[in-house]
Amino acid sequence: MLLAGTLGAGALTIGLIEGPEEALVLISKVFSGYLSDALGWREPMVLVGYGPAAAVKALFPLADSIASVTTTRLLDRLGK
């Protein structure tokens, strides 16, 4: 909604933003899952992932360009 409505991004731009974000989530799940299993640190891994993601959400209202929205969303999705 923010990208298309407020910032006027087109469908191609939104797709070019969403694709790498989803790829980042899938890749980080593989590595974080392996680390969690190998080290047995499940709770710390959850805090390391979701803590910064929750903190980054406060930056969304400050986003005033497509680049700042993209950066904020990448940081948010990295912790998922």
Secondary structure, 3 states (H helix, E strand, C coil): CHHHHHCCCCHHHHHHHHHHHHHHHHHHHHHHHHHHHHHCCHHHHHHHHHHHHHHHHHHHHHCCCHHHHHHHHHHHHHCC
